[in-house]
Each structure stands twice: as C-alpha cells, then as structure tokens.
Amino acid sequence: MSLSASAAHQARPPARWRPSTRLAYLTAAAACLVALPVLALAFTALSREALTVWPHLAANVLPVALWNTALLLAGVALFCGAVGTGAAWLVTQYEFPGRRSLEWLLVMPLALPTYITAYVYVEILGFQGPFQSALRALTGWRSLRDYWFPDPRNLPGAVFILGIVLYPYVYLSVRALFSMQSAALIESARTLGTRRWPLFWRIGLPMARPALAAGLTLALLETLNDIGASEYLGVRSLTISVYTTWINRGSLAGATQIACVMLLVVVGLMAAEARTRGARRFALPVKRPRPVGRIRLSGARGWIASLACFLPALFGAVLPLYYLLGELWRRDLVAQADPTLWRALANTVAISALAAALIVVIGIGIAAALRLGRERALPLLARIASLGYALPGTVLALGLLVPLAAFDNVVADASRALFGASPGLLLLGSGAALVIAYLVRFLTIAVNGVESGYARISPRIDDAARSLGADRRELLRRLHWPLMRPAIAAAALLVFVDCMKELPATLLLRPLNFDTLATVVYGHAARGVFEDGALAALLIVAIGIYPALRLARAGEQTSVSREN
C-alpha cells in the first residue's frame, strides 16, 4: 500500500469508528434489556395495589421465607465450601490412587440439574425406594413405626442435595488457584516445619479466598434460582414464595415485592463476594512459577483420600445416573415414549439453539466493543449487561412479564385500530419471551467466554494489523474470529446447556402447550410419577455431560501446563 493510499485510507473516518459505535450501541441496548426487568419490578412493587399487599406479606410470608432462605444459603455455603475446597486441595497437593480419574469425576454433578437430583433422591430414599425396601427385607420391619429413616423432604435434605450438586463451582475455581501456586511458597513453609493441616489453614485457604468467594457466590445464586428442588423438598424459600404468590394466589403485585426482596439478597451476596475478593490480593510472579510437587500418599492414607474425593462424585452423579438408567431399563421407557416427549425434545433443542446463537452473537459484539471501542461508558455498560446471571429465574420472569405484556397489548391495540384484527400475544405467546429471558440471564456466560478468547490474543497483533491498514471490521473478521473460534464454540455450548436446563423462567414464560424437557420432568414429579420422566431427565443429563467434561479437562490442562 502506497503512502498516498494509506493516507486516503486513514482519512475515511466511517471505516475506523463506525463499527465501534455500532458495537457501543449494541452494548448499551443489552444493558438496557438487563436493566428492564429490574426497573419493571421496582415500578410494579411500588404501585398502589402492591402497597396494600405489603403488610400481609411482611407479617405472614416474608419472615418464614427469609428464615428458610437464610438457613438454606448458609447450609449450602458451608457444604460447598468444605467439600469443594477439600477436594481441590487433595487433588492438587497429593498423589493417591485414582487421582487423575477423580479429578474430572468430581465435576460430573454439574451435568445434573438440582431438580432432577432432588427427584431422584426422594425416590431412592422414599418408603418404596431401594434403601428402605432392602432394610425391611433384612430386618422384617413393616412400617415406619418400626424404624426411623432419614427423610430428604426437609431443610437438611435440601442443603445436602443442593450442596452435592453445586459444590463443583467451588471445586473448579479453587482447584484452578491451587494449581497455580508457586512451589517456593509451599516448600518454604514445609522447610520451616509446617505440617499438612496448618499448611492448608495458614497458606492454602487464605490464598484461596478470592476463588472460594467467587465459587460460593455462583453456588448460592444457583440456590436462589432453584425452584424445582426446593418445592419438591418442602422448603418454603423466597423463590417458592414468589411462585406460589403469583401462580396459586394470583397476586402479581405481592410476587413482585417478594422478588424485590430477593434482589436485595442477590445484591448482598455480590457485595460480600466483591468485598471478600478485594480484602486480600495475591499476585503470582511474572515468570511462571514452578508448580508444587504432589506428596504421595500410600497405604491407608491414600485410600482415605481416594474415598474422600469419590464420595461427593458418588452422591452427586453416580447414584442419580445409576437410578435413572435403572428406571429406563426396567420400564423400557424408550419403547414406551409418547410423541409429546419427542416434541418436548424438539422444542428444547430449537429454543435453546436459537437463544444460544443470539446470545453468543451479542456476547461477541460486547466483548469486541470492550476490545476495540474507545467510548468511556463501555466498561460500565458491559458490566450492567453482564449482571443478568445474578437474577433468579422467577425474578427475571416477573420483571419481564409486565413490559412484554404491555408491548403485546400496544401492538394488538394498534393492529385492531388499523386493520381490524389482533395478532395475539406476539412475545408472550410465541416463545420470544423465553428467548429474551434466556438472553438476559445467560449473556454473562457468552461475554466471559469471548473475553477469555480475547485474553489470548495479544494487543500487539491488533497494532500490527492496524499498521498494515486493517480497520476494525477486518480485525474482527480476518483476525479475531479465526483465533477465537474455540472459545466461542465453548461459550455457545455452555449457553445452550444452561438454556436447556433452565426451569423457573421456562415454567413462568412458556407459551400454552409448549413443553421442554425440563418442564416435562417437573410435570411428572409434580404428579408423583417421576419415574415416568426418567428418559427426559436422562436426555437433559446426557446433553450436559459433555460441557462438564470440557470444564474438567480445561482445569486439568491448566494444572498440567503449570507442571511443564
């Protein structure tokens, strides 16, 4: 390119700043879409009708719901923190039988939604389940008056079931941090005579506080979002109160006020996480540190470590999968599957794929705006657009219902005035509302995934391309896209699986006669015949296994890269 051509190229401002402006508009639109349900909730909760309902809620509903939610969150936090951190410390610091297999097996509970695990454990531990049946066969007992057996349908059962599914969030984040610790720090402590447990409490755990806070926040947000497991296990949490107040009592105003209380809980969790991460900061040296050599555990200690890592995977993944496969085989559910199940599968794949494609495209735009744009407001707008994952599904559904219904009504009124016919519910009646809800809730995953891909592309490559005359559009198309395709594909897969498993928003915003695999499983459990939904549950789990394996392999590759 000649000097005059280069000068002419630089003199065309639209080719250099217009793509960035469009990406900034996209980021601003996404931020407004995420803020829309929150603003709608606040507006509805402060309406005159809602204010008349508030005294009843404050006196009769919120005290019990808040207390149960606080106990549930505290129990899940303690369970996930202990199991996830302990397992991460064992697999990164010690060598014992089966460690490599257990390192990825510990991630497998993420493939099972909490509601499926809850349904399975109620069936396994119920009076007609295999454990109590075997106990009666061995002892001759006939009824519950003859013996005592733990009932999972209570708060401790909910803590155990939710914790055994959600601990991998803590395990993955803490394991990644432990695998990057410098050998000099650990070995210096060992040289000074620090024993194994003091080494964990004084060095390992304090350094893991930021990762532990991040993992616990994700686990607790998922606990708040849960509706299927909590309802089935009889825990009257804030989420269940929102659902029952809206659906069973027909009080949208009361439901929005409880949802606003849930938002305050979410804000508190995120503030606590930010404060915990900001309280202590640890930096690795610029030069890649030498990894810690694992201590080999032999004899009984090695097998105890193996058992300690196997038990969470056993209760979180192996037993539920074994039960579902057993029901599938015993009832021959594949041959007896009715057409409604296959329609639900087609609906699930179609709506999840459409939402995932849209979410990833917008996520690419937001990440590209942060990379290429110069607008000062971009980081704040991107931060707002990434807050949707913190909104529980019930809160999100309530917040979207009012503006989407208003839009449908305006379009219907205009159509009747102009054409004499109404198109019906364009958004709420077509599945578009579901796609919007998925977009708001899971956009964070796409943005983070694409940003992780961008982090591997040095800004110097962009500078070199610009020096050769490439504009931002060419950077995106010819440079960034080929280099980021693996990260984009992984983000799309994770978004697809999360859309497929989402239950609260799907229950509340789906069109009439529109079922997904999640709602099919929920419907069978609500009718007391969960066994008939074992095939639908297995389909959800089968699709979710591959992303869980990818997460496990990514963590293993991180650990291996530290060793090489």
SETI-523026 format. One record per residue (C-alpha): residue number from 1; residue in one letter; chain; z, y, x. Coordinates in steps of 0.1 Angstrom, whole numbers, always signed. Each point is the difference from the previous one (the first is absolute). Example, Ala and Ser with C-alpha at 12.3 -4.5 7.8 and 13.67 -1.06 7.14 Angstrom:
REM residues 2
1 / a / A / +78 / -45 / +123
2 / s / A / -7 / +34 / +14
This chain:
REM residues 564
1 / m / A / +0 / +0 / +0
2 / s / A / -11 / +34 / +15
3 / l / A / +24 / +29 / +3
4 / s / A / -18 / +20 / -28
5 / a / A / +1 / -31 / -23
6 / s / A / +37 / -4 / +7
7 / a / A / +7 / +36 / -7
8 / a / A / -20 / -2 / -32
9 / h / A / +19 / -31 / -10
10 / q / A / +33 / +18 / +6
11 / a / A / -12 / +30 / -20
12 / r / A / -2 / -21 / -32
13 / p / A / +36 / +2 / -14
14 / p / A / -5 / -22 / -30
15 / a / A / -6 / -31 / +21
16 / r / A / +32 / +6 / +19
17 / w / A / +25 / +12 / -26
18 / r / A / -12 / -11 / -34
19 / p / A / +9 / -37 / +4
20 / s / A / +35 / +10 / +11
21 / t / A / +3 / +23 / -31
22 / r / A / -11 / -28 / -23
23 / l / A / +26 / -23 / +15
24 / a / A / +26 / +26 / -4
25 / y / A / -9 / +3 / -37
26 / l / A / +2 / -37 / -3
27 / t / A / +35 / +0 / +16
28 / a / A / +11 / +28 / -23
29 / a / A / -13 / -19 / -31
30 / a / A / +19 / -31 / +11
31 / a / A / +32 / +20 / +5
32 / c / A / -4 / +15 / -35
33 / l / A / -6 / -34 / -15
34 / v / A / +32 / -14 / +16
35 / a / A / +20 / +31 / -11
36 / l / A / -14 / -2 / -36
37 / p / A / +23 / -28 / -13
38 / v / A / +31 / +16 / +16
39 / l / A / -8 / +33 / -16
40 / a / A / -8 / -17 / -34
41 / l / A / +33 / -18 / +1
42 / a / A / +20 / +31 / +7
43 / f / A / -18 / +19 / -28
44 / t / A / +6 / -28 / -25
45 / a / A / +36 / -6 / +11
46 / l / A / +8 / +37 / -6
47 / s / A / -16 / +1 / -35
48 / r / A / +21 / +8 / -30
49 / e / A / -2 / -36 / -13
50 / a / A / +11 / -14 / +34
51 / l / A / +30 / +24 / +2
52 / t / A / +13 / -13 / -33
53 / v / A / -1 / -36 / +13
54 / w / A / +17 / +8 / +33
55 / p / A / +36 / -1 / -12
56 / h / A / -5 / -36 / -13
57 / l / A / -16 / -11 / +32
58 / a / A / +26 / +16 / +22
59 / a / A / +28 / -16 / -20
60 / n / A / -13 / -35 / -8
61 / v / A / -30 / -9 / +22
62 / l / A / +1 / +17 / +34
63 / p / A / +35 / -10 / +11
64 / v / A / -7 / -37 / -3
65 / a / A / -35 / +3 / +13
66 / l / A / +10 / +21 / +30
67 / w / A / +29 / -23 / +9
68 / n / A / -22 / -31 / -2
69 / t / A / -28 / +16 / +20
70 / a / A / +25 / +12 / +27
71 / l / A / +15 / -35 / +3
72 / l / A / -35 / -15 / +1
73 / l / A / -13 / +24 / +27
74 / a / A / +32 / -5 / +21
75 / g / A / -2 / -37 / -2
76 / v / A / -37 / -2 / +8
77 / a / A / +5 / +24 / +29
78 / l / A / +28 / -21 / +15
79 / f / A / -19 / -32 / -5
80 / c / A / -34 / +12 / +13
81 / g / A / +17 / +18 / +29
82 / a / A / +20 / -30 / +11
83 / v / A / -28 / -26 / -4
84 / g / A / -29 / +21 / +12
85 / t / A / +17 / +15 / +30
86 / g / A / +17 / -33 / +10
87 / a / A / -33 / -20 / -2
88 / a / A / -19 / +27 / +20
89 / w / A / +27 / +0 / +27
90 / l / A / -2 / -38 / +3
91 / v / A / -38 / -3 / +2
92 / t / A / -3 / +28 / +25
93 / q / A / +29 / -7 / +23
94 / y / A / +3 / -38 / +1
95 / e / A / -21 / -30 / +4
96 / f / A / +8 / -30 / -23
97 / p / A / -17 / -29 / -17
98 / g / A / -27 / +12 / -24
99 / r / A / +3 / +37 / +9
100 / r / A / -37 / +7 / -1
101 / s / A / -5 / -16 / -34
102 / l / A / +31 / +16 / -15
103 / e / A / -12 / +34 / +13
104 / w / A / -28 / +0 / -25
105 / l / A / +16 / -22 / -26
106 / l / A / +28 / +27 / -5
107 / v / A / -27 / +24 / -13
108 / m / A / -12 / -24 / -28
109 / p / A / +24 / +12 / -27
110 / l / A / -21 / +32 / -2
111 / a / A / -27 / -21 / -16
112 / l / A / +22 / -7 / -31
113 / p / A / +7 / +29 / -24
114 / t / A / +36 / +3 / -9
115 / y / A / -5 / -9 / -36
116 / i / A / -16 / -33 / +8
117 / t / A / +28 / -9 / +23
118 / a / A / +25 / +9 / -27
119 / y / A / -17 / -21 / -26
120 / v / A / -2 / -30 / +24
121 / y / A / +37 / +1 / +10
122 / v / A / +11 / +2 / -37
123 / e / A / -21 / -31 / -6
124 / i / A / +13 / -18 / +31
125 / l / A / +37 / +8 / -5
126 / g / A / -1 / -2 / -38
127 / f / A / +17 / -27 / -21
128 / q / A / -32 / -20 / -2
129 / g / A / -10 / +8 / +36
130 / p / A / -2 / -25 / +28
131 / f / A / +33 / +9 / +17
132 / q / A / +23 / -3 / -31
133 / s / A / -19 / -30 / -13
134 / a / A / +5 / -18 / +34
135 / l / A / +37 / +11 / -1
136 / r / A / +5 / -15 / -34
137 / a / A / -18 / -32 / +10
138 / l / A / +22 / -5 / +30
139 / t / A / +34 / +9 / -16
140 / g / A / -5 / -11 / -36
141 / w / A / +8 / +35 / -13
142 / r / A / -16 / +9 / -33
143 / s / A / +5 / +37 / -7
144 / l / A / +11 / +33 / +16
145 / r / A / +35 / -6 / -13
146 / d / A / +2 / -29 / +25
147 / y / A / -9 / +20 / +31
148 / w / A / -9 / +35 / +14
149 / f / A / -33 / +10 / +14
150 / p / A / -11 / +35 / +11
151 / d / A / -21 / +19 / -25
152 / p / A / -27 / +23 / +16
153 / r / A / -2 / +21 / -32
154 / n / A / +25 / +26 / +12
155 / l / A / +3 / +28 / +25
156 / p / A / +9 / -22 / +31
157 / g / A / -30 / -22 / -9
158 / a / A / -23 / +30 / -2
159 / v / A / +13 / +12 / +34
160 / f / A / -7 / -33 / +16
161 / i / A / -35 / -5 / -16
162 / l / A / -12 / +36 / +7
163 / g / A / +15 / -1 / +35
164 / i / A / -16 / -34 / +9
165 / v / A / -34 / +14 / -10
166 / l / A / +3 / +35 / +15
167 / y / A / +18 / -6 / +34
168 / p / A / -34 / -3 / +18
169 / y / A / -4 / +38 / -3
170 / v / A / +31 / +3 / +23
171 / y / A / -10 / -29 / +21
172 / l / A / -35 / +13 / +8
173 / s / A / +11 / +35 / +9
174 / v / A / +30 / -10 / +21
175 / r / A / -19 / -28 / +17
176 / a / A / -27 / +25 / +11
177 / l / A / +27 / +22 / +15
178 / f / A / +18 / -28 / +17
179 / s / A / -32 / -13 / +16
180 / m / A / -6 / +34 / +16
181 / q / A / +34 / +4 / +16
182 / s / A / +0 / +3 / +38
183 / a / A / +13 / -29 / +20
184 / a / A / +18 / +25 / +24
185 / l / A / +24 / +11 / -28
186 / i / A / +9 / -35 / -12
187 / e / A / +2 / -15 / +34
188 / s / A / +22 / +28 / +13
189 / a / A / +24 / -7 / -29
190 / r / A / +0 / -37 / +8
191 / t / A / +6 / +8 / +37
192 / l / A / +31 / +20 / -10
193 / g / A / +14 / -30 / -18
194 / t / A / -9 / +9 / -35
195 / r / A / +0 / -32 / -21
196 / r / A / -24 / -9 / -27
197 / w / A / +17 / +14 / -31
198 / p / A / +11 / +32 / +17
199 / l / A / -35 / +4 / +13
200 / f / A / -13 / -1 / -36
201 / w / A / +26 / +23 / -14
202 / r / A / +1 / +26 / +28
203 / i / A / -37 / +1 / +10
204 / g / A / -23 / -20 / -22
205 / l / A / +12 / +13 / -34
206 / p / A / +4 / +37 / +9
207 / m / A / -35 / +0 / +14
208 / a / A / -13 / -17 / -32
209 / r / A / +15 / +26 / -23
210 / p / A / -33 / +19 / -7
211 / a / A / -19 / -32 / -7
212 / l / A / +29 / -14 / -20
213 / a / A / +1 / +31 / -21
214 / a / A / -38 / -1 / -6
215 / g / A / +1 / -37 / -10
216 / l / A / +30 / +4 / -23
217 / t / A / -16 / +30 / -17
218 / l / A / -31 / -21 / -8
219 / a / A / +21 / -29 / -13
220 / l / A / +22 / +23 / -22
221 / l / A / -31 / +18 / -14
222 / e / A / -13 / -34 / -10
223 / t / A / +33 / -9 / -15
224 / l / A / -1 / +32 / -21
225 / n / A / -36 / -8 / -10
226 / d / A / +8 / -36 / -11
227 / i / A / +1 / -6 / -38
228 / g / A / -9 / -37 / -4
229 / a / A / +28 / -15 / +21
230 / s / A / +27 / +24 / -11
231 / e / A / -8 / -4 / -37
232 / y / A / -2 / -38 / +3
233 / l / A / +33 / -2 / +19
234 / g / A / +18 / +22 / -25
235 / v / A / +7 / +30 / +23
236 / r / A / +0 / +32 / -20
237 / s / A / -14 / +23 / +27
238 / l / A / -15 / +35 / -3
239 / t / A / -35 / -16 / -1
240 / i / A / +9 / -23 / -29
241 / s / A / +16 / +29 / -18
242 / v / A / -32 / +21 / +3
243 / y / A / -21 / -29 / -13
244 / t / A / +23 / -9 / -29
245 / t / A / +6 / +36 / -10
246 / w / A / -38 / +6 / -3
247 / i / A / -13 / -33 / -13
248 / n / A / +29 / -14 / -20
249 / r / A / +16 / +32 / -13
250 / g / A / -32 / +21 / -2
251 / s / A / +16 / +30 / +18
252 / l / A / -24 / +14 / +25
253 / a / A / +22 / +30 / +6
254 / g / A / +30 / -21 / +8
255 / a / A / -21 / -22 / +23
256 / t / A / -12 / +30 / +19
257 / q / A / +35 / +13 / +6
258 / i / A / +11 / -34 / +14
259 / a / A / -32 / +1 / +21
260 / c / A / +10 / +33 / +14
261 / v / A / +34 / -14 / +10
262 / m / A / -19 / -28 / +18
263 / l / A / -20 / +26 / +19
264 / l / A / +32 / +16 / +12
265 / v / A / +10 / -34 / +13
266 / v / A / -33 / -3 / +18
267 / v / A / +4 / +34 / +15
268 / g / A / +35 / -10 / +12
269 / l / A / -14 / -32 / +16
270 / m / A / -27 / +19 / +18
271 / a / A / +23 / +27 / +12
272 / a / A / +25 / -26 / +13
273 / e / A / -29 / -18 / +18
274 / a / A / -12 / +33 / +16
275 / r / A / +35 / +9 / +11
276 / t / A / +6 / -34 / +15
277 / r / A / -32 / +1 / +19
278 / g / A / +6 / +35 / +12
279 / a / A / +36 / -5 / +10
280 / r / A / -9 / -21 / +31
281 / r / A / -33 / -1 / +18
282 / f / A / -10 / -24 / +28
283 / a / A / -31 / +3 / +21
284 / l / A / -18 / -25 / +21
285 / p / A / -12 / +9 / +34
286 / v / A / -36 / +11 / +3
287 / k / A / -8 / -31 / +22
288 / r / A / +1 / -31 / -21
289 / p / A / +35 / -16 / +5
290 / r / A / +5 / -35 / +12
291 / p / A / +10 / -21 / -31
292 / v / A / +33 / -18 / -2
293 / g / A / +0 / -36 / +11
294 / r / A / +12 / -22 / -28
295 / i / A / +31 / -21 / +6
296 / r / A / -6 / -37 / -7
297 / l / A / +25 / -15 / -24
298 / s / A / +4 / -37 / +4
299 / g / A / +19 / -27 / -18
300 / a / A / +20 / +9 / -31
301 / r / A / -4 / +38 / +6
302 / g / A / -38 / -3 / -1
303 / w / A / +0 / -20 / -32
304 / i / A / +25 / +24 / -17
305 / a / A / -24 / +29 / +9
306 / s / A / -29 / -20 / -15
307 / l / A / +20 / -7 / -31
308 / a / A / +10 / +36 / -4
309 / c / A / -36 / +11 / +1
310 / f / A / -13 / -28 / -22
311 / l / A / +25 / +5 / -29
312 / p / A / -14 / +34 / -10
313 / a / A / -35 / -13 / +0
314 / l / A / +11 / -32 / -18
315 / f / A / +16 / +19 / -29
316 / g / A / -25 / +29 / +0
317 / a / A / -33 / -19 / +1
318 / v / A / +2 / -38 / +6
319 / l / A / +21 / -9 / -31
320 / p / A / -18 / +22 / -25
321 / l / A / -34 / -12 / +13
322 / y / A / +11 / -36 / -2
323 / y / A / +12 / +5 / -36
324 / l / A / -32 / +17 / -11
325 / l / A / -22 / -27 / +16
326 / g / A / +21 / -27 / -16
327 / e / A / -4 / +16 / -34
328 / l / A / -37 / +3 / +6
329 / w / A / -3 / -36 / +8
330 / r / A / +24 / -14 / -26
331 / r / A / -15 / +19 / -29
332 / d / A / -36 / -1 / +12
333 / l / A / -3 / +37 / -7
334 / v / A / -34 / +4 / +16
335 / a / A / -16 / -23 / -25
336 / q / A / +19 / +15 / -29
337 / a / A / -6 / +36 / +9
338 / d / A / -13 / +20 / -30
339 / p / A / -27 / +27 / +2
340 / t / A / +26 / +27 / -3
341 / l / A / +13 / -8 / +35
342 / w / A / -35 / +3 / +16
343 / r / A / -5 / +32 / -19
344 / a / A / +32 / +13 / +14
345 / l / A / -11 / -11 / +35
346 / a / A / -33 / +19 / -4
347 / n / A / +18 / +30 / -13
348 / t / A / +24 / -1 / +29
349 / v / A / -27 / -3 / +26
350 / a / A / -22 / +27 / -16
351 / i / A / +27 / +27 / -6
352 / s / A / +17 / -7 / +34
353 / a / A / -33 / +1 / +19
354 / l / A / -11 / +32 / -17
355 / a / A / +33 / +17 / +7
356 / a / A / +1 / -12 / +36
357 / a / A / -35 / +13 / +7
358 / l / A / +8 / +34 / -15
359 / i / A / +34 / +2 / +18
360 / v / A / -15 / -9 / +34
361 / v / A / -28 / +25 / -4
362 / i / A / +25 / +28 / -8
363 / g / A / +23 / -12 / +28
364 / i / A / -28 / +2 / +25
365 / g / A / -7 / +36 / -12
366 / i / A / +36 / +10 / +3
367 / a / A / +4 / -16 / +35
368 / a / A / -33 / +16 / +11
369 / a / A / +12 / +34 / -13
370 / l / A / +31 / -3 / +21
371 / r / A / -21 / -10 / +30
372 / l / A / -28 / +25 / -2
373 / g / A / +12 / +28 / -23
374 / r / A / +16 / +32 / +12
375 / e / A / +16 / +12 / -33
376 / r / A / +37 / +7 / +5
377 / a / A / +10 / -15 / -34
378 / l / A / -16 / -34 / +7
379 / p / A / +31 / -17 / +14
380 / l / A / +21 / +11 / -29
381 / l / A / -27 / -10 / -26
382 / a / A / -4 / -34 / +17
383 / r / A / +37 / -5 / +0
384 / i / A / +2 / +7 / -38
385 / a / A / -30 / -23 / -6
386 / s / A / +19 / -28 / +19
387 / l / A / +31 / +2 / -21
388 / g / A / -13 / -21 / -29
389 / y / A / +13 / -32 / +14
390 / a / A / +35 / +13 / -5
391 / l / A / -6 / +3 / -38
392 / p / A / +12 / -32 / -18
393 / g / A / -27 / -14 / -23
394 / t / A / +19 / +8 / -32
395 / v / A / +6 / +36 / +11
396 / l / A / -37 / +3 / +9
397 / a / A / -12 / -14 / -33
398 / l / A / +22 / +23 / -20
399 / g / A / -11 / +30 / +21
400 / l / A / -37 / -8 / -5
401 / l / A / +2 / -8 / -37
402 / v / A / +5 / +35 / -12
403 / p / A / -28 / +18 / +19
404 / l / A / -25 / -29 / -4
405 / a / A / +7 / -2 / -37
406 / a / A / -4 / +38 / -3
407 / f / A / -34 / -2 / +18
408 / d / A / -11 / -28 / -23
409 / n / A / +10 / +20 / -30
410 / v / A / -18 / +32 / +12
411 / v / A / -32 / -20 / +6
412 / a / A / +3 / -17 / -34
413 / d / A / +5 / +33 / -18
414 / a / A / -29 / +16 / +18
415 / s / A / -23 / -30 / -7
416 / r / A / +9 / +1 / -37
417 / a / A / -6 / +37 / -2
418 / l / A / -34 / -2 / +18
419 / f / A / -14 / -34 / -10
420 / g / A / +21 / -11 / -30
421 / a / A / +12 / -32 / +18
422 / s / A / +29 / -8 / +22
423 / p / A / -4 / -21 / +33
424 / g / A / +35 / -14 / -3
425 / l / A / +24 / -1 / +29
426 / l / A / -22 / +5 / +31
427 / l / A / +27 / -4 / +26
428 / l / A / +29 / -19 / -17
429 / g / A / -24 / -23 / -19
430 / s / A / -24 / -9 / +28
431 / g / A / +21 / -10 / +30
432 / a / A / -6 / +32 / +18
433 / a / A / +37 / +9 / -4
434 / l / A / +8 / -31 / +19
435 / v / A / -23 / +9 / +28
436 / i / A / +15 / +35 / +2
437 / a / A / +35 / -15 / +1
438 / y / A / -10 / -24 / +28
439 / l / A / -16 / +30 / +18
440 / v / A / +32 / +21 / -1
441 / r / A / +23 / -29 / +9
442 / f / A / -20 / -16 / +28
443 / l / A / -18 / +28 / +17
444 / t / A / +27 / +1 / +26
445 / i / A / -10 / -35 / +13
446 / a / A / -36 / +11 / +4
447 / v / A / +8 / +32 / +18
448 / n / A / +24 / -17 / +23
449 / g / A / -25 / -28 / +7
450 / v / A / -28 / +24 / +8
451 / e / A / +23 / +22 / +21
452 / s / A / +10 / -30 / +21
453 / g / A / -37 / -6 / +7
454 / y / A / -5 / +36 / +10
455 / a / A / +30 / -2 / +23
456 / r / A / -20 / -25 / +21
457 / i / A / -29 / +25 / +5
458 / s / A / +7 / +25 / +27
459 / p / A / -7 / +36 / -10
460 / r / A / -19 / +3 / +33
461 / i / A / -27 / -22 / -16
462 / d / A / -4 / +26 / -27
463 / d / A / -2 / +28 / +25
464 / a / A / -27 / -19 / +19
465 / a / A / -20 / -5 / -31
466 / r / A / +3 / +37 / -10
467 / s / A / -11 / +10 / +35
468 / l / A / -32 / -20 / -7
469 / g / A / -6 / +19 / -32
470 / a / A / +15 / -24 / -26
471 / d / A / +15 / +17 / -31
472 / r / A / +29 / -13 / -20
473 / r / A / -22 / -20 / -24
474 / e / A / -16 / -18 / +29
475 / l / A / +34 / -6 / +15
476 / l / A / +11 / -18 / -32
477 / r / A / -32 / -20 / -5
478 / r / A / -10 / -9 / +35
479 / l / A / +32 / -1 / +20
480 / h / A / +32 / -3 / -22
481 / w / A / -13 / -25 / -26
482 / p / A / -12 / -27 / +25
483 / l / A / +33 / +2 / +20
484 / m / A / +23 / +1 / -30
485 / r / A / -16 / -28 / -22
486 / p / A / +27 / -26 / +9
487 / a / A / +28 / +24 / -10
488 / i / A / -18 / +11 / -32
489 / a / A / -6 / -36 / -10
490 / a / A / +37 / -9 / +6
491 / a / A / +10 / +31 / -21
492 / a / A / -24 / -10 / -28
493 / l / A / +14 / -35 / +0
494 / l / A / +36 / +11 / -3
495 / v / A / -8 / +25 / -27
496 / f / A / -19 / -27 / -20
497 / v / A / +30 / -24 / +2
498 / d / A / +25 / +27 / -10
499 / c / A / -22 / +10 / -30
500 / m / A / -2 / -37 / -10
501 / k / A / +38 / -5 / +1
502 / e / A / +10 / +33 / -16
503 / l / A / +18 / -8 / -33
504 / p / A / +19 / +31 / -14
505 / a / A / -29 / +24 / -1
506 / t / A / -24 / -27 / -12
507 / l / A / +23 / -9 / -28
508 / l / A / +3 / +35 / -12
509 / l / A / -35 / +14 / +5
510 / r / A / -23 / -30 / -6
511 / p / A / -24 / +3 / -30
512 / l / A / +4 / -22 / -30
513 / n / A / -10 / -37 / +5
514 / f / A / -3 / +6 / +38
515 / d / A / +20 / -25 / +20
516 / t / A / +3 / -4 / +38
517 / l / A / +15 / -29 / +18
518 / a / A / +33 / +19 / +3
519 / t / A / +2 / +6 / -37
520 / v / A / -9 / -36 / -8
521 / v / A / +29 / -12 / +22
522 / y / A / +23 / +26 / -16
523 / g / A / -10 / -11 / -35
524 / h / A / +6 / -37 / +7
525 / a / A / +34 / +8 / +14
526 / a / A / +9 / +23 / -29
527 / r / A / -8 / -29 / -24
528 / g / A / +22 / -24 / +20
529 / v / A / -29 / -22 / +12
530 / f / A / -5 / +13 / +35
531 / e / A / -12 / -35 / +11
532 / d / A / -32 / +6 / -20
533 / g / A / -7 / +31 / +22
534 / a / A / +4 / -19 / +33
535 / l / A / -37 / +0 / +6
536 / a / A / -2 / +38 / -5
537 / a / A / +30 / +4 / +23
538 / l / A / -16 / -22 / +27
539 / l / A / -32 / +21 / -2
540 / i / A / +19 / +31 / +7
541 / v / A / +19 / -16 / +29
542 / a / A / -32 / -16 / +14
543 / i / A / -17 / +34 / +2
544 / g / A / +31 / +16 / +15
545 / i / A / +4 / -26 / +28
546 / y / A / -28 / +13 / +22
547 / p / A / +13 / +36 / +3
548 / a / A / +34 / -14 / +8
549 / l / A / -15 / -21 / +28
550 / r / A / -18 / +30 / +13
551 / l / A / +32 / +20 / +2
552 / a / A / +17 / -29 / +18
553 / r / A / -29 / -3 / +24
554 / a / A / +0 / +37 / +7
555 / g / A / +36 / -1 / +8
556 / e / A / -5 / -30 / +23
557 / q / A / -29 / +17 / +18
558 / t / A / +22 / +30 / +5
559 / s / A / +27 / -22 / +16
560 / v / A / -26 / -18 / +21
561 / s / A / -16 / +32 / +12
562 / r / A / +34 / +11 / +12
563 / e / A / +3 / -32 / +20
564 / n / A / -34 / +3 / +17
